Each structure stands twice: as structure tokens, then as C-alpha cells.
């Protein structure tokens, strides 16, 4: 599919603007994070989602409030799209007490019980078994909720991917497996690590229905995710989406990108999901220059407020270092 | 009044049955816990009583089913997982150490992980080097976990309820040589405190600190010492993390001599941690250097005489105690 996909024609203006805003919010947030990293405000690993925004925005739009989300260490996009307040996410990046995890998690470990967001998992494939368990709990309690589990294509090389797909189908659990195939596991290209490079085919070997989707087209992602979520809610068991996407930036802030061609990166940038959606909306006369300016201004205000909130935030006293290691605080 | 006579295995099963009856959020899962009745027959009969949803057989996928239990706990259930042996638990070490132990802290206190993970441990059944190790201390090293080791019939009967009531992950180590041990339950006990160590035999001359499968051996050693006029006090740690250091110190301050008995390997052992705590807090109250009796530093061998030679035995424990008194 391309920027002027037929789906755009059927879009409402409101829907289109929401998708655009969702992606632009993630993009502007992360661009600012790069600046703040350079200024030493944010430290540790910082994995940017820039280029992949259509995946989180499209998939999470298909979920309901009572559904659950398990994400990866490249999860700022999922966190924002799921509704974690930007100010609390930014404060977490700053390591402040007002952060969503009181500064204990940082960029890679974002959690928010209020929106059923179960991390921020930085062990590749480590989140898949958790998603199985969250979905099992829903099934045992008779709740018709879905657990969306994001992971990269690098995770399919791990045993936990295979064990989890098998269990999900064996127990017919309500899990949406969302594989973000950005072609590189850090610096290792998919074809250098997998004998079978089609993730969807691997899923089918576990009898998990799977579809490959253009992850640079937010409308295609949303349509595929909505259809998969409906199937899961109707009792069809787990579903997998392989979302073909690309990360425009380096793996983390310490990556000289020796493993891929600049020309390849440029080619993918031509398919940037944000201008692609904007062009589609303009073609349908659903978007004008004033709309874009208004969105940018709104996001700019939210971002400025989030940074201010993080700057003004407080540091957890070191005396409280050991809080939340145990629920009952009493460790010698 | 005398209590019901049963085996350690049956006591564990009674604890599981209580949990499944009394806690609607509890369910048991693991390899062969259902139709087979459990690798060590602990869960025999529970499938018939509670059905396949609550006594759930799993594939041989330790990482996935232990991780699933952690996920179910995050979502509000109270899963009890059986991992066949501690050696197999290395296949799910990632889930236990990187998820169960960390999520409470990483999430800034938003999520607790109330999961109970039971596993068999220890040697003595000639199962050789991939089924016989005592890696309790690997888990006891990790903040965020509670580690317990029922060594008596009453603890086998009642510790699970306490573990299930704990809001954080609890690892339960069941020593393979204890499963067949029989005795009478103390009818006065209907609950146990998993925060406290227990004095299993009182004495004044030397303290034997131990846990799990080494408790019967330490008690046997104490019996031999008693015949020689040496009164050994035996302290059962019961909880390996957090350690009840006060109970150990209180006994050692009285006897002024201590032998720590631990089926783990000596290097980097739990016994080493116990000795370090004693040295830090009661050094000047000791009349002799602390001693350790641990397993020989070899992968546990198959042949009976070699396996016996590798493990702490009552004779060695008694000899270690005697040396401290002769000192």
C-alpha cells in the first residue's frame, strides 16, 4: 500500500487527524528526547521508535481500555499511544520521583497500571510469556479482554517466542502478537539470523493465524489490528501480525550503524508514515496547512509542559532506595 | 492428642488442596502435575478434584509456563507453579530473576508478583549431575524473591499457605529425600511463620545451622554428639531469603560455636553468607572459628558411594562440631 491507500478515502476527518496526531506526538517527543540526551538530562539506553510510529498508533487504536499491553524496551511510542501521560513518561526519563515508575525503570521499563501497561521489557522475548499469563488470567476469569504483546523480529530467534506461540494456541488464549519487523536485531539483519525469514509462516506452524502488514501505513495497521482483535474477542484464539517497518535512527545512542546502508535508510525514509498519512489526508481534502500548524502547536505545548514537569520534579531520597523491592517493606 | 500420620509428600499435597479449596484465584501448573500426578507424586489426585483448568499440565516449556504464571500473578491471580527440579529451573531463570524479582521495583511499586514457584532440590536418589544439585543460594542471592525450604512435616503442611499469602514471588525448595519421610503432624499447628527460623533441638555447646534436606542429617549428628555429652542446638533456617539472622545470632551467642551445614557447594554458598553474618555481628562472642560442612565441589555423581561421599553426612557434621570443642 502507499500514501494514497484506498482506506484514506473512507476516513473521517476526525479519525485521520487523531492518527496523525498520535504519530506526530511520538515523533516530536522522541526528537526532543535526543536533544535532552545530548544535554545530559536523559541517560542510560535510549531506543528511538522514530519511523515505526504507525505500528503502535495503529495497533493500540484497536484495543479497548480494559485490554492489556506488554511492550519492549523501544516502547515510548506504545506508552504514549496507550495513554500514559507524556509528563509522567518524561519525568521517568529524567529519573524523577514523579515519573510513571518513580525513576526506577527509565526509558526501557515503562509501566502504568492505570492503562494496563505491563512494561517496558528489555530482555528480548521476555515479555511474551508474561502476555500469555495475563491472557490466561483473563480467560480463567471469563473476561473478554485482549492482551497485545509487542516484540521485534529479533525475538523470534528466542525460545520464548516459540514456547509462547505454542502455549497461546494450545490454550486458545486471547493474545494479539504484534511483531515489529524492522529488519535488524540491533545490528543483525533478519536474513543473517533466521533460516525462515517470514515470521508469519513461523506462527502458522503453531496454527496461530498470521498476517503480514505494511507497518508504514497506519491505516493498514489499524485495519489489520481491528480485524485481529475482533477475531480474538469472538473466540478465535491468538492472532499474529507481522508489521513490516523500519527504524530510521540508530539502535540506541551508542550505535555507529556500520551494519546497514545509508541508501537503504534513505529509501525507507521515503516511506515515512507521518508524511504518508498527511499526503493521503490532503488528497482527500481532510487536512490543510492550518490543521498541521494547530497539531504542531498543540504537541509543542504538551511537550513543553512535560519537560517543565520533569525539570521541576523531585528526586527520590536515596534513603528510599529499597522501597518497592518487596511489597511489605522489611528486608535486612 | 496425636496428629495425623502422613508423609512429607502427603503434607505438601494437603497444603496444595487447602490452597485450591480456599483461594479461588489459585491454580497449579507445571509439567505432568495433572494426569501423571506430579513428577514426585505431590499433586496426585488433585486433577480429579479440581479439574484441568486449575491443575494445568504444561508442555516442556519452563520459560513460557513460569513466565505465564508471573503474568497471571501480575494480572491478579495466585498461580502455584511446579518446576520438576532446580536444575530444570535454569531454563526459566530469566523469567524468575529478570521479571518476577524486578517488576515490583521497576514499576515503582505499581505491580506485585504474587506467584509461588515450587521445585525439588538436592541429591540422594542417584540421579546424577543434572537432577541433584542444590542451587537454592542462586535464588537467595536475588532481592525481590523470598526463598523458603520446608524441612519438617509441619512446614511441608503449612508453608504453602504462608507463601500464597505473600504478595511477592516465593520460591519453595522441597528436598527430594524428604518426600517419603513420615511422621505425625502436630495438631496444635495450623499456620507457620515464614519470617522466622526455628530451633529444632535445644543445646548449649555448639550450634548447627542448617535447612531443608540437611536438617535430618544435622539432627542425627546432634544425637551422636549427645551420646558423647555434647549438647548441640540445631537451628533450621526455613527461610533462606530474607535470613532470620537474629535467630542464628541468638543461638550462637549462647553456644559460642557454630557449624553451618548446607548441601550447596561451599564456594559462594549460603553457608558462606551465614558465616559472614555471624562474623560481622558476633565475632567477639565466638570461642572458635565458624565451620562449614557443604557438598564436595564436584557435579553430583551417580554411583551410590560417590554420591554419599559428595554430600554432607552426619559423621562429618559431628566431627566438625567436635573439632570446635576440642579447639
Interface residues (C-beta under 8 A of the other chain):
Chain A: X68 X70 X99 X100 X101 X102 X103 X104 X105 X109 X111 X112 X113 X118 X119 X120 X121 X123 X126 X128 X129 X130 X131 X132 X133 X134 X135 X136 X137 X138 X140 X141 X159 X160 X163 X164 X166 X167 X170 X323 X324 X325 X326 X327 X328 X330 X331 X332
Chain B: X27 X53 X58 X59 X61 X63 X64 X65 X66 X67 X68 X69 X70 X71 X72 X73 X74 X75 X76 X77 X79 X94 X95 X98 X99 X103 X104 X105 X106 X107 X108 X109 X110 X111 X112 X143 X144 X146 X167 X168 X242 X243 X245
